[in-house]
């Protein structure tokens, strides 16, 4: 496909071309925001290493019902509506790595940015959330 063919297609289909350009810009913007936001994304294997090696604090942002059905061993459940960087469970961990977990990774990203602004140096988000943890066949603990 040549540039002339692409230009001809864009001329015949301006709405599709604008939609493609908009989606491309949105994807690039999202990736740049993630890279420049200072929030590291970790996979399930990396999270296991952080817990075992660096004594990372894992904060689960899901509802209490979801948390009781299954959560990462040692994680603390904090509701997004009660999430505050000065929360007693969080304030004591400013020097430790903190990893935020939600169902799929979206809620945790916003909370991680708040922690970064509050001065937490080592903030990470479990990429893919608890669903990625389960997909990696890693264990969950039931109950509180």
Protein Blocks (a to p, Z undefined) as FASTA:
>chain_A
ZZklmmmmmmmmmmlmmmmmmmmmmmmmmmmmmmmnopacddfklmmmmmmmnopacddf
bdfklmmnoccehiacddfklgcfkbmklmmmmmpccddddfkommmmmmmmmmmmnopa
bdcddehijmlmmmnopacdedZZ
